[in-house]
Amino acid sequence: MTPPAAELRLTWVQPEDLLGHELRQAAEDGRDPAGVRRRWLAAGGRLAPDRAGASAGPTPPALRALAESLLDELGAASSPLAAAEPTDLAAIHALAPAWSPLPEVPAGTGTAPEEGSPAHRAERPSDRDTRTRLAARLEAAWLGRAAGCLLGKPVEKLTLAGIREIARGTGNWPLDGWFTGAGLDPDVAARHPWNRRSAATSLAENISGMPEDDDLDYPLLGLLLLEAHGHGFGTADVARLWLAELPAGRTFTAERVAYRNLLDGVEPPHTATRRNPFREWIGALIRADVHGWTHPGDPVAAADQVWRDAVLTHTACGVHGAMFAAAVIAAAAGGRADVHDCLAAGLGVVPGGSRLARAVRFGIEAARAEPTGTAAGFADVVDALHAAHGDHHWVHVLPNASLLAAALTHAGGDFSGSITRAVSGGWDTDSNGATAGSVAGLLAGSPAALPDRWTGPLKNRLSTTVGGLDGIGFDTLARRTAALAVLPQEGTS
């Protein structure tokens, strides 16, 4: 007799789990979910899992049908924060400082033209020299993104207490190197198990090249997108590329819901809103790098470009997070800004009164207020961030953007300090390490400026299931990315 097949509980798509997350999302964006919550719990429903992507099943058909109905009911309610936190690009422009009208310079004042204006273009080095230097910065960014991601992979989903206990138990606190199982007390390991998908390829004792991760898959997809469609791509082009190149099982949270919506015939941007409680999580932010890398020194253009990518899956704070990251990265890619200038550029492209802007400012201020400037002192910053944002899911964009800004600020953009602080702060460890590594790699300026202890184990090899790119080198990726960059004198036409 054939045994019954084990139940398949696919993460991030079960209606009974989505509803629990939508209840949480509604409370965060100012809607009143109390009535729906009472009806759901009274019917036998449960709240969403705290850290896992799916609850234990099975779910009775009637309860699942109720979850779908309540999802639609909550989704139809508008947020009172919508005016201050728009998704529409023109509305974002109206509220973000970067698009505020600039004061006119009176005629005849003798003000010199700014660098980058037509009067200065003849003084610029050749495009070839510029792209060569840019390619070096971009190789450092690709490597930095990979190293930061890899550092965070084995502790993704762990609590902050678990990360600290593991690091202390292996003599790696304050965090200063790869995580390791060597010398870890079995009781600690049992209390805080490594991420099961990552431990085999992301501990100090087994790293050999960069294993696949969505935090690297999305920059690869962004590269393919620009190579196929140029900087004038549309959101539908992003969707078509995903359907052609991105396995559904390699998507998570908002991306998985949007992917399913595409297969159901839902058109963008409705893919971001239909039964998608993850629309303000971190997924769009981790897709921002290529848009920033290819607009060196032009954070406004980078933010506008990533918006077309982000609205496939996200709204409001989720989109603002992507625009913030793209602008920070673009400023760093220009090669002239320090980390504080870069973060200011990021804040310039999001509505100043939004939750995203407040979270970033809080992270920056907390980092500046910490008196020692040491890695050990950063633990106090992290504690303050968790006290402020601890009610959010660990993948939500707000706590993660706040931590990213704090880590970069406290480390002053130093590469090792930035990625270790970002990962040591918990929440979405691999994503935060990746973005911190990208920014700090750009600020370092070249692969040679990055410590070999972080880049050597990568072996210039990236594993991926995307686009036939498995095994590609970071040097090759940097050259291909640099070839797509819009240099300051070129414009976007």
Secondary structure, DSSP 8 states (H G I E B T S, - for coil): ----------TTT-HHHHHHHHHHHHHHTT---HHHHHHHHHTT-----SSSSS--S---HHHHHHHHHHHHHHHHS--TTTTTS--SHHHHHHHSGGGS------TTS-----TTSHHHHTTS--HHHHHHHHHHHHHHHHHHHHHHHHHHGGGTT--HHHHHHHHHHTT--S--S----TT--HHHHHHS---TTTHHHHSTTT--SB---HHHHHHHHHHHHHHHHGGG--HHHHHHHHHHHS-GGG--HHHHHHHHHHHTT--TTGGGTTT-TTTTBSTTGGG-HHHHHTSTT-HHHHHHHHHHHHTTT--HHHHHHHHHHHHHHHHHHTTS--HHHHHHHHHHTS-TTSHHHHHHHHHHHHHHH-SS-SHHHHHHHHHHHHHHHTTS-TTBHHHHHHHHHHHHHHHTT-HHHHHHHHHHT-SSHHHHHHHHHHHHHHHH-SGGGS-HHHHGGGTT-B--SSTT-TTB-HHHHHHHHHHT---TTT---
